[in-house]
Amino acid sequence: MKVAVPTRGNVVDDHFGHCEAYTIFTVDPRSKIEKSELLPSPHGCGCKSNIASILKEKGVSVMLAGNLGGGALNVLNSHGIDVYRGCSGDVRQLVETFLSGNVEDSGEGCHQHEHHEEGHQCNH
């Protein structure tokens, strides 16, 4: 399994479409992280870029994100990528928390590109 996280530095970038990069974690069958790689973010809005197809080609099946709009959510879902919104913090710790079964989708998205909810935490 591969898990992608919109990243700025080593933390979850709260705005999916404008992150610096995506950290892609390869997870073994025992739910342990084998490796991680950085994929630079394409230019432009997340829902209008080709990031969903790129992530799918790389084998990503899960996206752990802070905020993202409905367009990006639909594009990722249509490419077979499950999205968990409302995440924050260190990307590696987040993936480890997800692998232990303690991350749920917040059900909240970003309705406007200029609007950011502060203080999101993964629901665990």
C-alpha positions in Angstrom: 0.0 0.0 0.0 1.1 3.6 -0.6 -0.1 6.6 1.4 0.4 10.2 0.2 0.5 13.3 2.4 0.5 16.9 1.1 3.7 18.3 2.8 5.4 21.5 3.6 8.7 20.8 5.5 7.9 17.7 7.5 4.3 18.6 8.4 1.0 18.2 6.7 0.3 21.2 4.5 -3.2 22.5 5.3 -3.9 23.4 1.6 -3.7 20.3 -0.6 -3.6 22.2 -3.9 -0.7 24.4 -3.0 1.7 22.2 -1.0 5.4 22.1 -1.7 5.4 18.3 -2.3 3.6 15.0 -1.6 5.4 12.6 0.7 4.6 9.1 -0.5 5.0 6.3 2.1 5.3 2.7 1.0 3.8 0.4 3.6 4.6 -3.3 3.9 2.0 -6.1 4.5 2.6 -5.8 8.3 1.6 -2.1 8.2 5.1 -0.9 8.7 6.6 2.0 6.7 9.3 0.6 4.3 10.3 3.9 2.7 9.2 7.4 1.8 9.8 9.6 -1.2 9.0 13.2 -2.0 7.1 14.1 -5.2 7.2 17.8 -6.0 3.8 19.3 -6.4 2.6 20.3 -9.9 1.9 23.9 -10.4 -1.7 25.1 -10.2 -4.8 24.2 -8.2 -4.9 20.6 -6.9 -8.3 19.8 -8.6 -7.1 21.1 -11.9 -3.6 19.6 -11.9 -2.8 16.0 -12.9 -1.7 15.1 -9.4 -4.5 12.5 -9.0 -3.3 10.5 -12.1 0.3 10.8 -11.1 -0.4 9.5 -7.6 -2.5 6.6 -9.0 0.4 5.7 -11.4 2.7 5.6 -8.4 0.3 3.2 -6.7 -1.1 5.5 -4.0 -4.4 4.4 -2.6 -4.8 6.7 0.4 -4.4 10.5 0.8 -4.1 11.9 4.4 -4.7 15.7 4.0 -5.5 18.8 5.9 -8.0 20.8 3.9 -9.0 20.3 0.3 -12.0 21.3 -1.7 -14.8 19.2 -3.2 -13.3 19.2 -6.7 -10.0 17.8 -5.5 -11.8 15.2 -3.3 -13.9 14.1 -6.3 -10.9 13.8 -8.6 -8.9 11.8 -6.1 -11.8 9.5 -5.3 -12.5 9.0 -9.1 -8.8 7.7 -9.3 -9.4 5.2 -6.6 -7.7 7.2 -3.8 -9.4 7.2 -0.4 -9.1 10.7 1.3 -8.9 11.4 5.0 -9.4 15.1 5.7 -8.7 17.1 8.8 -5.1 15.9 9.4 -2.2 17.9 10.7 1.2 17.5 12.3 4.3 15.5 11.5 3.8 13.5 8.3 5.6 10.3 9.4 3.7 10.3 12.8 0.5 10.8 11.0 1.0 7.8 8.7 2.0 5.7 11.7 -1.2 6.8 13.5 -3.2 5.9 10.3 -1.6 2.5 10.1 -2.6 1.8 13.7 -6.2 2.5 12.7 -6.6 5.8 14.6 -7.3 8.3 11.8 -10.8 9.1 10.5 -12.0 11.5 7.8 -13.2 14.8 9.4 -15.9 15.1 6.7 -15.0 18.7 6.3 -13.5 20.3 3.3 -12.3 23.7 2.2 -15.2 25.5 0.5 -13.3 28.5 -0.9 -9.6 28.6 -1.9 -9.1 31.6 0.4 -10.7 30.0 3.4 -8.6 27.9 5.8 -9.8 26.4 9.0 -7.1 26.6 11.7 -6.3 24.0 14.3 -7.4 20.8 12.4 -6.2 17.7 14.1 -6.7 14.2 12.8 -9.6 12.6 14.5 -8.0 9.9 16.7 
